[in-house]
Amino acid sequence: MRRAVAPAPSDGDTTTHQHSYGQTAPADPRSPNAAASHQRRLLVVLSLTTAYLLAEVAGGVLTGSLALLADAGHMLADVFGLTMSFAALRMAARPATPRRTFGFHRAEILAAVANAVLLLGIAAFILFEAWSRFTAPEEVAGLPMLLVALGGLVVNLIAVKTLHGAADASLNLRGAFLEVVADLLGSVGAILAAVTIALTGWTQADPLVSVLIALFIVPRAFGLLGAGLNVLLEATPAHLDLGQVVASMQTVPGVSTVHDVHAWTIASGYVAMSAHVLSNGRPSADVLHDLQSLLREELHIQHVTLQVESDDHADDGACCVMDPRCLLQSR
């Protein structure tokens, strides 16, 4: 990845290092072969999930099983999530433009927020229907329900195996992996309900399992929604302690003060940061080089923009005196 590099300044000059608009890919980009492999995995899982979603809806309607319909609702959200994950992989490969200088990485975040809202809606619907079933029980065909749930278990096991090898490649793929794991648990719940109904005739097991599936969905949905909104609001990434980042930066020879610090997430696993740095006599180019190495290689911040200023620079923090992030500068 090429970077726009400023000419080497004389000591005390102001130096700004930035990426040009067409070069904002993460520091550890996936190879084309790996990206294509991940897309193929997602496409296989998406096809399997969609096919079985249709079968499970039909089975739930024919057997009268709310547990199957609840699991189908969860699978519907997963089909949406997998589709968005697949689309995000395709869109992220598109080059940045002068109008979209960070490319299309945020498509993944928008999809996550939409997926979270859909999951919450489905969970609310399942809980409402379960309450209706508790107050007015309906007949459920246990054996057909069991056969449909077993088919879902097989499909979900295949999906888990397909995505397992790529689950650590990115948060996007890890999220897709967790979706199919949740489907797997939903199928297990539907099987337990079907066995209980077939052996005992206790049809309340069906709405009870539905409630458990819904309660499993809700915290995941809120977590996904919160993570997506934090990215859209450009909150500091949860794994970054800016105080520690600044302290690490100040260990670099020549750095006296760090101020006007901003850190945010472009997309899952793609962190950006900007800051002003005051140098105390060491050549600015050397300070900049060491800081870039520290932030990218040790702290894993992929997109870094730093402005190095001389220690007697007139703008020694006054530019951000009203900004709470100025509290991060050395005292």
C-alpha positions as CSV (number, residue, x, y, z in Angstrom):
1,M,0.0,0.0,0.0
2,R,1.5,3.3,-1.0
3,R,1.4,6.2,1.3
4,A,1.6,10.0,0.7
5,V,4.9,10.9,2.3
6,A,5.8,14.5,3.0
7,P,9.2,15.7,2.1
8,A,11.7,15.4,4.9
9,P,11.5,18.6,7.0
10,S,14.2,20.5,8.7
11,D,14.2,20.3,12.5
12,G,11.3,22.3,14.0
13,D,9.1,22.3,10.9
14,T,5.5,21.2,11.0
15,T,5.0,17.8,9.4
16,T,1.7,16.2,8.5
17,H,1.4,12.6,7.4
18,Q,-1.8,11.4,5.8
19,H,-3.1,8.8,3.4
20,S,-4.4,10.1,0.2
21,Y,-8.1,9.4,-0.5
22,G,-7.4,6.3,-2.6
23,Q,-5.2,4.5,0.0
24,T,-7.1,3.9,3.1
25,A,-7.1,0.1,3.3
26,P,-6.3,-1.5,6.6
27,A,-2.7,-2.2,7.3
28,D,-3.3,-5.9,7.1
29,P,-5.5,-6.3,3.9
30,R,-6.7,-9.7,2.9
31,S,-5.2,-11.2,-0.2
32,P,-7.6,-11.4,-3.2
33,N,-7.6,-15.2,-2.9
34,A,-8.5,-15.1,0.8
35,A,-11.2,-12.5,0.2
36,A,-12.7,-14.7,-2.6
37,S,-12.6,-17.7,-0.3
38,H,-14.4,-15.8,2.4
39,Q,-17.1,-14.7,0.0
40,R,-17.5,-18.3,-1.2
41,R,-17.9,-19.6,2.3
42,L,-20.5,-16.9,3.1
43,L,-22.4,-17.7,-0.1
44,V,-22.6,-21.4,0.7
45,V,-23.9,-20.7,4.2
46,L,-26.3,-18.1,2.9
47,S,-27.7,-20.5,0.3
48,L,-28.1,-23.3,2.9
49,T,-29.7,-21.0,5.4
50,T,-32.2,-19.5,2.9
51,A,-33.3,-22.9,1.6
52,Y,-33.9,-24.2,5.1
53,L,-35.6,-21.0,6.2
54,L,-38.3,-21.7,3.6
55,A,-38.6,-25.3,4.7
56,E,-38.8,-24.3,8.4
57,V,-41.5,-21.7,7.8
58,A,-43.5,-24.4,5.9
59,G,-42.9,-26.9,8.7
60,G,-43.9,-24.4,11.4
61,V,-47.2,-23.6,9.6
62,L,-48.1,-27.2,8.9
63,T,-47.2,-28.5,12.4
64,G,-48.5,-25.4,14.3
65,S,-45.1,-25.1,16.1
66,L,-44.3,-21.7,17.4
67,A,-40.8,-22.9,18.3
68,L,-40.2,-23.7,14.6
69,L,-41.6,-20.3,13.6
70,A,-39.5,-18.6,16.2
71,D,-36.4,-20.3,15.0
72,A,-37.4,-19.5,11.4
73,G,-37.7,-15.8,12.5
74,H,-34.2,-16.0,13.9
75,M,-33.0,-17.6,10.7
76,L,-34.7,-14.8,8.7
77,A,-32.6,-12.3,10.6
78,D,-29.5,-14.4,10.0
79,V,-30.2,-14.5,6.3
80,F,-30.4,-10.7,6.3
81,G,-27.2,-10.6,8.4
82,L,-25.3,-13.0,6.2
83,T,-26.5,-11.1,3.1
84,M,-25.2,-7.9,4.6
85,S,-21.9,-9.6,5.5
86,F,-21.5,-10.9,2.0
87,A,-22.4,-7.5,0.5
88,A,-20.0,-5.8,2.9
89,L,-17.1,-8.0,1.7
90,R,-18.0,-7.1,-1.9
91,M,-18.4,-3.4,-1.2
92,A,-15.2,-3.1,0.9
93,A,-13.2,-4.2,-2.1
94,R,-14.4,-1.2,-4.1
95,P,-11.9,1.6,-4.3
96,A,-12.2,4.9,-2.4
97,T,-13.3,8.0,-4.3
98,P,-13.0,11.7,-3.8
99,R,-16.6,11.7,-2.5
100,R,-16.1,8.6,-0.3
101,T,-12.6,8.9,1.0
102,F,-12.8,5.9,3.2
103,G,-14.5,3.8,0.6
104,F,-17.5,1.6,1.5
105,H,-16.3,0.1,4.8
106,R,-19.2,1.5,6.7
107,A,-21.7,-0.6,4.8
108,E,-20.9,-3.3,7.3
109,I,-21.8,-1.1,10.2
110,L,-25.1,0.1,8.6
111,A,-26.0,-3.5,8.0
112,A,-25.2,-4.4,11.6
113,V,-27.5,-1.7,12.9
114,A,-30.4,-2.7,10.6
115,N,-29.8,-6.4,11.6
116,A,-30.0,-5.5,15.3
117,V,-33.3,-3.6,14.8
118,L,-34.7,-6.5,12.9
119,L,-33.6,-9.0,15.6
120,L,-35.3,-6.9,18.3
121,G,-38.5,-6.8,16.3
122,I,-38.5,-10.5,15.8
123,A,-37.8,-11.2,19.5
124,A,-40.8,-8.9,20.5
125,F,-43.0,-10.8,18.0
126,I,-41.9,-14.2,19.4
127,L,-42.6,-13.1,23.0
128,F,-46.0,-11.8,22.1
129,E,-47.0,-15.0,20.3
130,A,-45.6,-17.2,23.1
131,W,-47.7,-15.3,25.6
132,S,-50.8,-16.0,23.4
133,R,-49.8,-19.7,23.3
134,F,-49.4,-19.9,27.1
135,T,-52.9,-18.4,27.7
136,A,-54.5,-20.3,24.8
137,P,-52.5,-23.5,24.0
138,E,-52.7,-24.9,20.5
139,E,-52.2,-28.4,19.2
140,V,-48.6,-29.1,18.0
141,A,-47.6,-32.1,15.9
142,G,-44.5,-33.3,17.7
143,L,-43.1,-35.8,15.3
144,P,-43.2,-33.6,12.1
145,M,-41.8,-30.8,14.2
146,L,-39.0,-33.0,15.3
147,L,-38.2,-34.0,11.7
148,V,-38.0,-30.4,10.6
149,A,-35.9,-29.4,13.6
150,L,-33.4,-32.2,12.9
151,G,-33.1,-31.0,9.3
152,G,-32.3,-27.6,10.7
153,L,-29.6,-29.0,13.0
154,V,-27.9,-30.7,10.0
155,V,-27.9,-27.5,8.0
156,N,-26.6,-25.5,10.9
157,L,-23.8,-28.0,11.6
158,I,-22.7,-27.7,7.9
159,A,-22.8,-23.9,8.2
160,V,-20.8,-23.8,11.4
161,K,-18.1,-26.1,9.9
162,T,-18.0,-24.0,6.7
163,L,-17.4,-20.7,8.5
164,H,-15.3,-22.0,11.4
165,G,-12.0,-21.7,9.5
166,A,-12.6,-18.1,8.6
167,A,-14.2,-16.9,11.9
168,D,-11.0,-15.2,13.1
169,A,-10.3,-13.4,9.8
170,S,-12.4,-10.3,10.7
171,L,-15.2,-9.2,13.0
172,N,-17.5,-9.3,10.0
173,L,-16.9,-13.0,9.5
174,R,-16.9,-13.7,13.2
175,G,-20.4,-12.1,13.4
176,A,-21.6,-14.3,10.6
177,F,-20.2,-17.4,12.5
178,L,-21.9,-16.4,15.7
179,E,-25.2,-16.0,13.7
180,V,-25.1,-19.7,12.6
181,V,-24.0,-20.8,16.0
182,A,-27.2,-19.1,17.4
183,D,-29.2,-20.9,14.7
184,L,-27.6,-24.2,15.8
185,L,-28.8,-23.6,19.4
186,G,-32.2,-22.6,18.1
187,S,-32.5,-26.0,16.3
188,V,-31.4,-27.8,19.4
189,G,-34.2,-26.0,21.4
190,A,-36.8,-26.9,18.8
191,I,-35.7,-30.6,19.0
192,L,-36.0,-30.6,22.8
193,A,-39.5,-29.1,22.5
194,A,-40.5,-31.6,19.8
195,V,-39.2,-34.6,21.9
196,T,-41.0,-33.3,25.0
197,I,-44.3,-32.9,23.1
198,A,-44.0,-36.3,21.4
199,L,-43.2,-38.2,24.6
200,T,-45.5,-36.3,27.1
201,G,-48.0,-34.3,25.1
202,W,-47.0,-31.2,27.0
203,T,-47.5,-28.6,24.3
204,Q,-46.4,-25.7,26.6
205,A,-42.8,-26.8,25.9
206,D,-43.2,-25.2,22.4
207,P,-43.9,-21.6,23.6
208,L,-41.4,-22.1,26.5
209,V,-38.6,-22.9,24.1
210,S,-39.7,-19.9,21.9
211,V,-39.3,-17.6,24.9
212,L,-35.8,-19.0,25.5
213,I,-34.9,-18.4,21.9
214,A,-36.2,-14.8,22.1
215,L,-34.3,-14.1,25.3
216,F,-31.2,-15.4,23.6
217,I,-31.7,-13.0,20.7
218,V,-32.4,-9.8,22.8
219,P,-28.9,-9.3,24.4
220,R,-27.1,-10.2,21.2
221,A,-29.3,-7.6,19.3
222,F,-28.7,-4.9,21.9
223,G,-25.0,-5.6,21.8
224,L,-24.9,-5.5,18.0
225,L,-26.9,-2.3,18.0
226,G,-24.7,-0.6,20.6
227,A,-21.5,-1.6,18.8
228,G,-22.9,-0.3,15.5
229,L,-24.1,3.0,16.9
230,N,-20.7,3.6,18.7
231,V,-19.0,3.2,15.3
232,L,-21.5,5.6,13.6
233,L,-21.0,8.1,16.5
234,E,-17.2,7.7,16.0
235,A,-16.7,6.7,19.7
236,T,-13.3,5.7,20.8
237,P,-12.9,1.9,20.1
238,A,-13.7,-0.1,23.2
239,H,-10.3,-1.9,23.2
240,L,-8.3,1.4,23.1
241,D,-7.4,3.3,26.2
242,L,-6.4,6.7,24.8
243,G,-4.6,7.6,28.0
244,Q,-2.3,4.5,27.5
245,V,-1.9,5.3,23.8
246,V,-0.8,8.9,24.6
247,A,1.6,7.5,27.4
248,S,3.1,5.1,24.8
249,M,3.5,7.9,22.3
250,Q,5.3,10.0,24.9
251,T,7.9,7.3,25.3
252,V,9.1,8.0,21.7
253,P,12.4,10.0,21.8
254,G,11.7,13.6,20.9
255,V,8.0,13.7,21.9
256,S,7.2,16.2,24.6
257,T,3.4,16.6,24.4
258,V,0.5,14.9,22.6
259,H,-2.8,16.7,22.2
260,D,-6.0,16.9,20.1
261,V,-6.2,13.1,20.1
262,H,-9.0,11.4,18.2
263,A,-9.6,7.7,17.6
264,W,-12.5,6.1,15.9
265,T,-13.6,3.0,14.0
266,I,-14.0,3.0,10.2
267,A,-15.4,-0.6,10.2
268,S,-14.9,-3.7,12.2
269,G,-11.1,-4.2,12.9
270,Y,-10.3,-0.9,11.0
271,V,-9.3,1.8,13.5
272,A,-8.3,5.3,12.6
273,M,-6.5,7.9,14.8
274,S,-5.3,11.5,14.5
275,A,-3.2,13.7,16.9
276,H,-0.9,16.7,17.2
277,V,2.5,16.0,18.6
278,L,5.0,18.5,19.9
279,S,8.7,17.6,19.4
280,N,11.5,18.9,21.6
281,G,14.4,19.2,19.1
282,R,14.6,15.8,17.4
283,P,14.0,16.0,13.6
284,S,10.3,15.8,12.9
285,A,10.7,13.2,10.2
286,D,12.4,10.8,12.7
287,V,9.7,11.4,15.4
288,L,7.0,10.8,12.8
289,H,8.6,7.6,11.6
290,D,8.9,6.1,15.1
291,L,5.3,7.1,16.1
292,Q,3.9,5.6,12.9
293,S,5.7,2.3,13.7
294,L,4.5,2.3,17.3
295,L,0.9,3.0,16.5
296,R,0.6,0.6,13.5
297,E,2.8,-2.3,14.5
298,E,2.4,-2.4,18.3
299,L,-1.0,-0.8,18.9
300,H,-2.5,-2.1,15.6
301,I,-4.1,1.3,14.6
302,Q,-4.4,0.9,10.8
303,H,-5.0,4.5,9.7
304,V,-2.9,7.2,11.4
305,T,-2.7,10.9,10.7
306,L,-0.2,12.8,12.8
307,Q,0.9,16.5,12.8
308,V,4.4,17.0,14.3
309,E,5.1,20.5,15.5
310,S,8.1,22.2,17.1
311,D,8.0,22.7,20.8
312,D,7.7,26.5,20.5
313,H,4.8,26.2,17.9
314,A,2.3,28.9,18.5
315,D,-0.6,26.4,18.3
316,D,0.6,24.4,21.3
317,G,-2.9,23.2,22.3
318,A,-4.9,26.3,22.2
319,C,-6.7,25.0,19.1
320,C,-8.4,22.4,21.3
321,V,-8.6,24.1,24.7
322,M,-12.4,23.5,24.8
323,D,-12.0,19.9,23.6
324,P,-12.1,17.3,26.5
325,R,-9.5,15.2,24.6
326,C,-7.0,17.9,25.5
327,L,-7.0,16.5,29.0
328,L,-4.9,13.7,27.5
329,Q,-1.9,15.9,26.9
330,S,0.9,15.6,29.4
331,R,0.8,17.8,32.4
